[in-house]
Amino acid sequence: MDPISLGLGVVGLGMQIFGGMGQSKIAGQTAAYSADIASQEQSINAQKQIQMGLQARRSQLENVRNAQRARATATAAATSQGAQFGSGLQGGLAGVTDQATTNALGINQNFEIGSNIAGYNNNISSDKMNIAALGGQSATDAGMASLGGALMKSGPIIGGFGKDAMSGISGLSDLANANFSGGLGHG
């Protein structure tokens, strides 16, 4: 095999190895960034859930205050009319209580729905992190496969180089033996 082909084969193999290792490294870094993004999304979801819980508590407190105001207003109006002992006041107060209970139920249901959504978002973020890890592993495996392909492709070149080198060594050995033997016979 000629030295130019051999040299090009070795350079090509080196470039494939370097390129495959570089791709693997970049894919690993990309996977790390993707996992970091997903982790930050989980943190954002956790903060949103805390915010949602605080808002639900504030809404419940406001609901209770509104109910107390409505009861006080109804009681004051009935008292000013002399009807504080009548069934109309009791019916009005029951209506206020019923509305406050309905509002409380709505607040609780909205909080539960928001919590479920936050749970789904956390699961999605976890899946994104797993996908990122698999992507990095896949790129590493692809780099190894590329390296293996380069070695297989360059095997005959390297083998030819080894064969040529061995035949050169053998030829030098034969030449040295011939000179050594010939030198003894002439002397």
C-alpha positions in Angstrom: 0.0 0.0 0.0 1.3 3.4 -0.9 2.3 5.8 1.8 -0.2 8.5 0.6 -3.2 6.2 0.9 -2.0 5.0 4.3 -1.5 8.6 5.5 -4.9 9.7 4.3 -6.5 6.6 6.0 -4.9 7.4 9.3 -5.8 11.1 9.1 -9.4 10.1 8.2 -9.6 7.7 11.1 -8.3 10.4 13.5 -10.8 12.9 12.2 -13.7 10.4 12.7 -12.6 9.6 16.2 -12.2 13.3 17.1 -15.6 14.2 15.5 -17.4 11.3 17.2 -16.0 12.3 20.6 -16.9 15.9 20.1 -20.5 15.0 19.1 -20.8 12.9 22.2 -19.5 15.7 24.4 -21.9 18.3 22.9 -24.8 15.9 23.2 -24.0 15.3 26.8 -23.9 19.0 27.5 -27.2 19.5 25.6 -28.8 16.8 27.7 -27.6 18.5 30.9 -29.1 21.8 29.8 -32.4 20.2 28.9 -32.5 18.5 32.3 -31.7 21.8 34.0 -34.5 23.5 32.1 -36.9 20.7 33.2 -35.7 21.0 36.8 -36.4 24.8 36.7 -39.9 24.2 35.3 -40.5 21.9 38.3 -39.4 24.7 40.6 -41.7 27.2 38.9 -44.6 24.8 39.2 -43.9 24.4 42.9 -43.9 28.2 43.3 -47.1 28.4 41.4 -48.7 25.8 43.6 -47.6 27.7 46.8 -49.1 30.9 45.2 -52.3 29.1 44.4 -52.6 27.9 48.0 -52.1 31.4 49.4 -54.6 32.8 47.0 -57.1 30.1 48.0 -56.6 30.9 51.7 -57.1 34.6 51.0 -60.2 33.9 49.0 -61.7 31.7 51.8 -61.0 34.4 54.3 -62.6 37.1 52.1 -65.6 34.7 51.6 -66.0 34.4 55.4 -65.7 38.2 55.9 -68.3 38.8 53.1 -70.7 36.4 54.8 -70.2 38.0 58.2 -70.9 41.4 56.6 -74.0 40.2 54.8 -75.3 38.6 58.1 -74.6 41.8 60.0 -76.3 43.9 57.4 -79.3 41.6 57.3 -79.5 41.5 61.1 -79.2 45.3 61.3 -81.9 45.9 58.7 -84.3 43.4 60.4 -83.6 45.0 63.8 -84.3 48.5 62.6 -87.6 47.3 61.2 -88.4 45.4 64.4 -88.3 42.0 62.7 -85.2 40.6 64.3 -87.3 37.7 65.7 -89.1 36.9 62.5 -88.7 34.1 60.1 -87.6 36.5 57.3 -84.4 37.2 59.0 -83.7 33.5 59.6 -84.3 32.8 55.9 -82.0 35.7 54.9 -79.3 34.5 57.1 -79.6 31.0 55.8 -79.3 32.4 52.3 -76.1 34.2 53.2 -74.7 31.0 54.8 -75.7 29.0 51.7 -73.9 31.5 49.4 -70.8 31.5 51.5 -70.7 27.6 51.5 -71.1 27.6 47.7 -68.3 30.1 47.3 -66.1 28.1 49.7 -66.8 24.9 47.6 -65.8 26.7 44.4 -62.6 28.0 45.9 -61.7 24.5 47.1 -62.5 22.9 43.7 -60.4 25.5 41.9 -57.5 24.9 44.2 -57.8 21.1 43.7 -57.9 21.5 39.9 -54.8 23.8 40.1 -53.0 21.3 42.3 -53.8 18.5 39.8 -52.4 20.6 36.9 -49.2 21.3 38.9 -48.8 17.6 39.5 -49.2 16.9 35.7 -46.6 19.7 35.0 -44.2 18.1 37.4 -44.6 14.7 35.8 -44.0 16.3 32.3 -40.8 18.0 33.7 -39.6 14.7 35.0 -40.2 13.1 31.7 -38.3 15.9 30.0 -35.3 15.2 32.2 -35.5 11.5 31.4 -35.7 12.2 27.7 -32.7 14.5 28.0 -30.7 11.8 29.7 -31.7 9.3 27.1 -30.7 11.8 24.3 -27.3 12.2 25.8 -26.8 8.4 26.1 -28.1 7.9 22.6 -25.5 10.5 21.3 -22.7 8.7 23.2 -23.8 5.4 21.7 -23.9 6.9 18.2 -20.4 8.3 18.7 -19.2 4.9 19.7 -20.9 3.3 16.7 -19.3 5.9 14.5 -15.9 5.2 16.0 -16.5 1.4 15.5 -17.4 2.1 11.8 -14.3 4.2 11.3 -12.1 1.4 12.8 -13.8 -1.2 10.6 -13.3 1.0 7.5 -9.7 1.7 8.4 -8.9 -1.8 9.4 -7.6 -2.9 6.0 -5.4 0.3 5.8 -4.0 -0.3 9.2 -3.6 -4.0 8.5 -1.8 -3.2 5.2 0.5 -0.9 7.1 1.3 -3.6 9.6 1.8 -6.1 6.8 4.1 -3.7 4.9 6.0 -2.9 8.1 6.4 -6.6 8.9 7.6 -7.5 5.4 10.0 -4.5 5.6 11.4 -5.9 8.8 11.6 -9.3 7.4 13.3 -8.0 4.3 15.8 -6.2 6.4 16.4 -9.3 8.4 16.9 -11.4 5.3 19.3 -8.8 3.9 21.3 -8.7 7.1 21.5 -12.5 7.2 22.6 -12.6 3.6 25.3 -10.0 4.2 26.4 -11.7 7.3 26.5 -15.1 5.7 28.1 -13.8 2.5 30.7 -12.0 4.5 31.8 -15.1 6.4 32.1 -17.2 3.2 34.4 -14.7 1.4 36.8 -14.1 4.2 
